[in-house]
Amino acid sequence: MTETVRLEEFTGVIQNKVIAVWHAEGSQGSQGSQGSPWLPTEFLLSQYITRILVAGRTSPASTALTADPSWTQVWRAPGAKEWSCLLGILQHMPGPVLIVVSSDIVLTPKVLTSLSGATTVVLRSASASGWPAGAEAPAHVFFPIIGSGTATLMPIVQEWLGRAVPRSLDLKMLVPQLATAGYGLTVAEGVWHWYKPADSPPLATLTVAQMAKQLQVLGLMLENMII
């Protein structure tokens, strides 16, 4: 007798949590013509007044993300002092706040804990970066498995079998079928779900008023900083 495992569709809004999005480095996502890595915008708020990108200088993902004009701030390859400055000003930035960390940025458990007050999307790749050792597991994990990325990400998905319910998924059969049909797997609060990556559109462009408000707040903070 064959056991049938049914997965439910994931729905809802993710807010003020650290989530992980795994992608195959070098593969194109569905965020736009520039091939930026996929972001779960379907499950985020429709507008973020403050949008901060933390990107490196080496990966295709960072190159594509920094070319997007929708960011209000871009921090390139921050060191310890820059991270301290960024974490210090977050509480003063107009909200809601979205932070996206590219896959070529090295993170520590301490930094991840400090980012937990904002909605933070941490991009990770099978080839370049994993989840920091000793860090608390993310509240939500997305595996937007598309096309050639399926084989690359399979070992990463396999690692989560023991952490989420149900634990009896036949991934070798399930993942290719989902990918062919345009679906991905996600772990939400320890439970497996399916979702459709194509339903997440690119970040909407900020209005002039929102940009002005963000820049005004940032300018006032910079004026008051003691160098």
Disulfide bonds with the S-S distance in Angstrom:
none
